[in-house]
Amino acid sequence: MIRLDSVEKEYKKPYKKVLDKVSFEIQNQEMVAVMGKSGAGKSTLLSLLGCLEKLDGGTYWYDDVEVSKLRKREMHQFRKQHISYIFQNFELIPQYTVYENVEVPLLARDITNRKKIIHKALEEVGILEHRRKKINKLSGGEQQRCAIARALVADTDIILADEPTGALDEKTADEIMDILTGLNQKGKSVIIVTHDKDIANKCHRIIRMKDGKIVE
C-alpha cells in the first residue's frame, strides 16, 4: 500500500509551493487516476511517488518502508525494485531498436534469459514483429507500446503513467488503456495522470488536484 501523509514540495527559484500537505492512500493492485488542470501538481506528485524527486515535508510509505527516509542509493534500489514509469513522450532511446530499448531494465538488473522475457513482453503489447525497427520508424502508438513493454520486463509492483495517452488518437488511446487495465488485473498497481475524463473513468478511483492540494 502507498500512503502519503502531509507531503509537501516546493521550488525556490522562483518560489512556488507545488504540493501542499497532500495525503492519501492507494491500495495494492488498485488503478487510480490523478486529474487536475495544468500546474495543479499532478506530475510533481508522480515524480515523488516514482522517487525521481525528494519531498520537502511529510512522509511517504510503501507497505512497511518509509520511502521518504531512504538515502539516495537506497531510493535508487527501491525504484528499480518497485517502480516502472511510462512517460507521455515515451523517453525511448532513438538510436536503439525496439528490442534494445526494452532490454535496458534487464541489463540494469543483470538478468539472464533476456530474449525470452523481451519477446513475451513485446508479444503482449502487440509489437513483436517490430522488434528490430529503430524507434523513429514507429508510430506514436507503437512507441507507447514499446514504453509499456519496457515497464513490463522490469516486473515491478507499481506502474506510474504520466499522460500515457495524451499524444495518441482516440482508438490508440483505448488500446493503450486496455493494456494498462490488463496489467492491473494481473496484480500491478497503476497510477495514471490524465486530463482525459474517459481515461480516468476506466480507473477504480479518481484523485482530483488543484493548486497543489487534493480537492476530491
N, C-alpha and C positions, 0 to 999 in steps of 0.2 A: 504493500500500500504506500502511495505517495501522500505525504502530509506537509503542507506549508503552514507555518504559524507566524503571522505578523511580519511577513517578508517585505523588505524594503530594498530599493535600488535607486541610486541617484548618480547623475553625471555632473562633474564640476565645471567644465568649460564648454559651453555656458552652463550654468547650474540648472538642473532640471530633475525633479523627483519623478522617476519613471514608474516605480511601483511603490504604493503607499499602504503598508500594513495589509498585505494580501494573505488571506488564509483560506484554505480549502483542503479537501481530501479527495483522492482518486483511488478507487479500489482496484486491486489486481484484476486483470482481464476486462477492465472497463474501457469503453470507447467514448471519448469526450471531445466536444468541440469547444474552442475558445473563440468568442466573437467580440467585435467592437470596432469602432472607427479607427482610421489610421492615427497613430500616436497614442492609442489607449494603453499600450504597454504589452500587447499580446506577444510580439516577437521577443521582447526582452524577457518575458516570463518563460517562454520556451527555451531561451538561451540559458537561463538559470536552471531550469529543470534538466537541461542537457549538459550541465557542468561546463558550459563554454564561458560563463562569467561567474564571478563570486557575488553573493548577495552582500548588502551593506547593513542589514539588520534582520532579526527574526531567525527562524530555524527551518531547515529542510530535512525531512526524514524520508527514508525509503526503507520500509519494514523496520528493522531494528538498527539501521545505520543512520547516524546523524551526518548526512552528507555535507552540511554547511560547516562542519568542523574538520573535514578531511584536508590534509595538506595537498599541495599541488600534484605530487606524484601519486598519492593515494586517489585523488579525484580522477586523474587520468586513467588509472586502473579500473575505478568504479565505472567510468563512462564506457570504457572498452568492454567491460563485462555485461553491463546492464542496458545501455542506451544506443539506439540507432537513430540517425537523423535523415529526414527526407526534405530537401530544400525546394523552394519554388523554381529556382534557376538551376536545379539539378546538381551543381557542384561536381560534375564529372570531369575527367582529365581528357581534353580534346584529342591529344596525340595518341591516346591509348585506344585499343579496341574495346568493344563491349565486354568481352571475356576478361581483359586485363583490368578494366575498371571494377568489375565485380570481384576480382581476385584480391583487391587491395586489403580489405579487412582480414582476409585469411592469411596473407603474408605478414601482417602486423602481429598476428597471434601464432605464427609459425605452425599453421595447420597443414597436415599431410592429406593426401587423397583429395586435393582441391578440385580436380577436374570433375569428379562425380558430384560434388557439392554445388559447383558453379552451374553445371548443366541442369541439375534439378531445379535450381532457383530460376534460371532463365526459362526453363520449360513452364514453370508455374506462372510466370508473368507473361508468357506468350511470345518471347523473342529469341528463342534458342537458335532459330535459323539466322539471326543477325549477329551471332557471337563473334564473328571475325571482322565485322564492319567497324570503321572508325566512328567515333561519336558524331562527327559533323555530317555523317551520311544518314543519320536517323531523324525522324520527325520528332516533334516535341513530346508527343505521347510515348513514343518508343524510348526517348531519353528518360522520361519519368519512370517507365517500366524498368529500365536499367538501374536507375537510382533505387527503386524498391527492391530489385534483386540483390543489390549491394547490401541493403539493410537486412534482407532475408538471410544471407550467408553469415552475417555477423551473429545471428541467432541470439539476440538479446531479448530481455523481458519487456522492454519499453520501446515503442516506436514514436518518435516525435516528428510531426509533419507540418512544415510551415507553408501554408497556401499550396498544397501539393497539386491542386487542380487549377490554380489561378491563371496559368498561361495556356490552358487547354480548351478545346471546343467542348460543347456540352456532352456529346456522345463519348468522347475520350475521357472526359472527367468522370462520367458514370462508370466507365470501365475501370478506371483507377480506384474509385471508391469501392467497387466490388472486390478488388484485390485487397484493399485495406480492411474491409469488413471480413473477408475470408481469413486474414491474418489474426484479427481479433477473435474470431470464432475458434481459431486454433490455440488460443491462450495468451496472445500478446495484448498488453495494454497499449492503446493507441490514443494519442492526444493530437488533435488537429487544430491548427489556427486557420480560420477561414472567414471570408466576407460573404460567402455563398450560403443563403438560408437552406437551400435544398440539400447541400452537402451536410450542413450542421444537423438537419433533421434526420439524417441517417444514423446519427450517433445516439448513444444511450442518454446523453445529458448535454446541456449547453451551459457553459460559464460565460457570462457577459461582463465585459470590462469597459470602464470609462474613466479617463484621466488617472490611470494607474491603480484604480480600485475595482474590486468585484462589486457589481451592482445587482447581479441576479445569479 
